Amino acid sequence: MKYINATYKGVISSIVLILVSTVLFYGFHFPENGKSQYVVLILFIASVFWTLVSYKLSGYSNNSFKDYFAEAFKAFVVITLFMAVFSFVFYRMNPQILNDAIIENNNLILKEGNRTIAEIEENSNKLRSIFMPMMISITIIKFLFLGSLVSMVGAGFLIQKK
């Protein structure tokens, strides 16, 4: 069997993650940041492990931590890129998510009772302006951190001698 390199595995995994996210949101009507996101994260972790294990089985590795981490890095960086682009497109296509967040935020501020209507409106405009960069940043940080962690743990286990 021919070895599929990590970049292609990242592309394949990204497509699966995007499809699963889309089906969970549009098909099952789960909230975009609900517990259903654990399914996506578990699939992401499985993708990184798939990359590491198949690299070990390919025979290309000289069994060093650096080699395993580098191979997994190639995969999870591609996945992170795809998921960041998907997040941008997803939130652009679903402006109701931002509007619901603003309404919820405004209701919380109104309950406090220590802000004027002008201050609440200014806060809404500020939230509107930072929403997209904030959501994309959260996505990037989440996937890069989790990918690094899984790569280090997986590489650590795979380099151990029996």
N, C-alpha and C positions, 0 to 999 in steps of 0.2 A: 504494500500500500504506500502511495506517495505521501510524503509529509506536507501538510498545508502549513504555510508559515504564519506567524503570529498576527501579521497585519490582516491577512485574509480572515483569520479566525475572529479578529476584532470587528471586521465588516459584517461577517455572518452573525456574530453575537449582537451587534448593534441593530441589525434588521430585526432579529427576534425580539429584542427588548422594546423596540419601537412598536412592533406589531402587538406585543402583549400589552404595553401601555395604552395603545389605541383601543384595543378590544376591551380592556378593563374600564376605560373611561366612557367610550361611546356605546359599547355593547352591553356591559353590565351596569353602567351608570354609577360606578364607584367614584368617590371624590378624588380629585387629582393628587392630593397629598394625604390620603387616608392610609389605612392599614394595607390596602392593596399594593402599595408601593414596596412592601416587603417582598412580594413575589418578584418584582423587577430586580431588587437588590440581591435576592437569592440567585436569580438567573445570572446576574452580573458576576457574583462570586463563583458560581459554577463555570462560567466562561473563562475566568482567569485560571481556575484549577484545571480546566480542560486544556488550556494552553500549556501549563506547566507539565502536566502528566504526559501529554502527547509529545512534548519536547524531550522528556526523559526517555520515553519509549522509542523515539526516533533514532537514538544513538548518536546524534550530533553533539550532545552535551559532553563536556569534559568533567561534569559533576561539580562545578563550582557555583557558589552562591551568585556570583556576578552574572554568569551565563543564564541561569534560571530567571533572575530578576530582570535582566535585560529583555529576555523573550516575553515575559509577562508584561513588562512595561510597554512593549510595542503594541500588545493587544489592548491593554486598558486605556492607553492614551487615545487610540482610535475610537474605542467605545465612548470615551468621555467627549471627544469631539462631536461624534454623531449625536449623542444625547444632549449636548449643549445646543446644537442646531435644531434638534427636535423640540427642545424646550422653547426656543425662540418662536418657531413656527406654531407650536401648540398654543402658547399664550397669545399670539397674534390672532389665531383663529378663534379663540375663546375669550373675548373681552369681558364676558359675564363673570369670569373668575375675579378679575380686577375689580369690577363694579361691586361684586358681593363682598370682597375684602374691604373696600372703602365704606360700604354701608355698615358692615359689622364694626369697623373701627369708629365710624361716626357715632354709632349707637353706644359704644363703650365710653366715648368721650362725653356724650350727652348725659349719661348716667352719673358721671363724676360731677357734672354741674359747675365746673369752674372755668369754662371756656365760652367765648362769645361765638356767634354764628360765623363771623368773619374769620376767627382763628380756626374753627373747624373746617371751613372751606379752604383756607390756606393749607391746613394739614392734609386735606384730601388731594389738593393739587400736588403737594410735595410727594405724597405716597404714589400718585399716578406717575410722576416723573422718575421715581427710583424703582418702580415695580419690576420692569423688565431686566435692568441690569442686576437687581438683587436676585431674581429667580434664576437667571443664567449663572450668576456667581455661586449660588447655593448648589446648583447642579454640578458645576465644575469641581468645586471643592469636595462635595460628597463623593463623587466618583473617583477623583484623584486620590483622596485620602483612603477610601476603602480599597481601591486597587493597589495602592502601595502596601497597605497592611496585609492584604491577602497574598500579594506577591512575596513579601518578606517571610510570612509564616509558611507558605507553600514551598518556597525555595529552601527554607530552613529544614523542613521535613524531608525534602527530596535529596538533599546533599548528605544526609546521614548514612553512614556505612552500616551494613547489616552484620 
